Amino acid sequence: MARGDLTEAQWSALEPLLPKGRKPGRPAIHSKRKLIDGIRFRTRTGVPWRDLPERYGPWETVYTLFCRGRRDGTWHRIFEQLQARADADELITWDLSVDSTVLRAHQYAAGARKRGTSRPSRPVACTSSPATTGSDAPAAG
């Protein structure tokens, strides 16, 4: 177990909250715990997915689990359940701090142009005589 990976106590609290697999078939090659440790490593360190250490499994598998949980709301649901449990055990102190700082817009923010940000283009200067080229020049003679 690497530094920052889930402890036995943390895993025993998290495992019942994870969705159960619905499809029968081939058993998983990589354990959910290892993949979740990979997700936690990536979010903690900020490394690109492709640079995830091999001990967490293939980066594609870890990324797929992360995206699937984000898309279907699994991570948010787990967060809310763990937060409710910690609040019931009085492990969270809900202190509020109100800041009275005044925010002001820049002085130029009030005078925006009404027609948009782009300027109308200038008309192209016209010449009095049309341009002549070798092919449409009048014939001599």
C-alpha angles and dihedrals in degrees: 000000000000126000109279095024121127117280121224091259092050092047092049089054094045102041098071090052094058118096116257119239112260101193122078117217140078114017118245116270094208123045119242089235092059092047093048089049086054091052090049091048091052095047092044097049102027095224118157114266091247091058094057110131114257093237088078094055130252112339091229091060093047091047092049092052091048094049094045091051091048093048097049095039097247095134093048092048092049090049092051092048094048091046092051091049092050091047091051089051088050092240092132123071110204101206117162128208122196117204118206097197114141117229119205133186120238114269092249093053093082098056103061117155114255096217096060133265101289122086120228111257120247118251115256113255112253124218121218095234126050117246115259125209131189093267099050099035114121115263116254118237 
